[in-house]
Amino acid sequence: MNAALGLLGATEYLQAKFSRTAQLNVDDMVRNLTRSAMSKIHSSPWIDNKIKILALDKLEDMHLDVWPID
């Protein structure tokens, strides 16, 4: 989850500094990372259900921040 937060910060930085193509590439990278993290958290038998719900909710928010639904 920390990696996803770091990439979200990197996305915001790159959006301010680079071209739209670079922004889309970073957005895709963050989107794929959050999807992967969500899948791993959801399928893990070692994570408590309350923590899973909180982590998945946070990752979903991050995913929508990068890839909003119009």
C-alpha positions in Angstrom: 0.0 0.0 0.0 2.9 2.3 0.7 4.1 1.7 -2.9 0.7 2.7 -4.2 0.8 5.9 -2.1 4.3 6.7 -3.5 3.2 6.2 -7.0 0.1 8.4 -6.5 2.5 11.1 -5.3 4.7 10.5 -8.4 1.6 10.8 -10.6 0.8 14.2 -9.2 4.4 15.4 -9.6 4.6 14.1 -13.2 1.3 15.7 -14.1 2.7 19.0 -13.2 6.0 18.4 -15.1 5.6 16.3 -18.1 3.5 15.7 -21.3 0.0 14.1 -21.4 1.5 10.9 -22.8 3.8 10.6 -19.7 0.9 11.3 -17.5 -1.2 8.6 -19.0 1.6 6.1 -18.7 2.1 6.8 -15.0 -1.7 6.8 -14.5 -1.8 3.3 -16.1 1.0 2.2 -13.9 -0.7 3.4 -10.7 -4.0 1.9 -11.8 -2.4 -1.5 -12.4 -0.6 -1.4 -9.1 -3.7 -0.5 -7.2 -5.6 -3.3 -8.9 -2.9 -5.8 -8.1 -2.7 -4.7 -4.5 -6.5 -4.9 -4.1 -6.4 -8.5 -5.5 -3.6 -9.6 -3.2 -5.2 -8.1 -0.1 -8.6 -9.6 -1.0 -7.2 -13.1 -1.5 -4.9 -13.1 1.5 -5.9 -15.5 4.3 -3.6 -13.7 6.8 -5.1 -10.3 6.8 -8.0 -9.6 9.3 -11.3 -8.8 7.5 -11.6 -5.3 9.1 -8.1 -4.4 7.9 -9.0 -5.8 4.4 -12.1 -3.6 4.2 -10.1 -0.4 5.2 -7.2 -1.2 2.9 -9.4 -2.1 -0.1 -11.5 1.1 0.5 -8.4 3.3 0.5 -7.0 1.6 -2.6 -10.3 2.0 -4.4 -10.2 5.7 -3.5 -6.7 6.0 -4.9 -7.7 4.1 -8.0 -10.6 6.5 -8.7 -8.4 9.5 -8.0 -6.1 8.4 -10.8 -8.7 6.9 -13.1 -12.0 8.7 -12.4 -15.3 7.5 -13.7 -17.1 10.1 -15.8 
